[in-house]
Amino acid sequence: MGLEAQCRARIGDQDVAVRALLESNELILRGEHRERLSFSVLDSIDAADGRLILRRNGEQIVLELGAAAATWADKIRHPRTLLDKLGVKAGQRVATVGLTDANLLAQLRTAVAPTEYPPIDARDPATGICDLPTDGADLDLVFIEVATLPHLDVLPALRSAIAQAGAVWVLHPKGSAKLNDVHVMAAGKAAGLVDNKVARVSDTLSALRLVIPKAARRTVSKPAGRA
């Protein structure tokens, strides 16, 4: 969820009341004027005297935001990346399981060089076992893409593979009645995990972060040299 404000706006010759929502890559205006402004189409972003001043193709858009104007301008100039929203940082131990989203996978490969595992359905023909991160792998993050309810059966194994303060991001199709956040939350709870964040990955994929409850985390000493 981004920033939100009820304010006056001057758009060209109009002076209107709007509800402004600042999302990760666009500004949404609702109320007496409705519009979605992608950051990429803005020619300039300024803040002065409590006003957020945007220019697009020669047209000026001014929002009366008061003291928040400078914060909004900074967030538009420096939007959070997908990896920022997912909590990915250099030096983390990361694994992916069946990840098909090309954009996310490319960014992860550049930032953290994750260990990549095949889709859950790609099981060993002899044993029927799928290749997953091992117990005690001490991973900071696991990204798993699921398409059916049975895919969630691997969550107990992934819980054993993450560090005590690690997380499992479960990516699933948006708008599916057969597999949604409620199903992921229930499967996570059964595996000893709790949800604490939702993120948009793409137009077709949503993600839910699952972590070990703080009360259930063991106190472990960190290996030398590990932050």
Protein Blocks (a to p, Z undefined) as FASTA:
>chain_A
ZZdddddddehjbccdddddddfkbccdehjbccdddfklpfbdcdeehiacddeehiac
dddebjmlmmmmmmmmmccdfklmnopaehiacddehiablklmmmmmmmnopaddddfk
lccfklopacdddehklpabdcdddfbfklmmmmmmmmmmpcfklccdddddehiakbcf
klmmmmmmmnopacfbdcdfblmbccddddddfklpccddddehiZZ
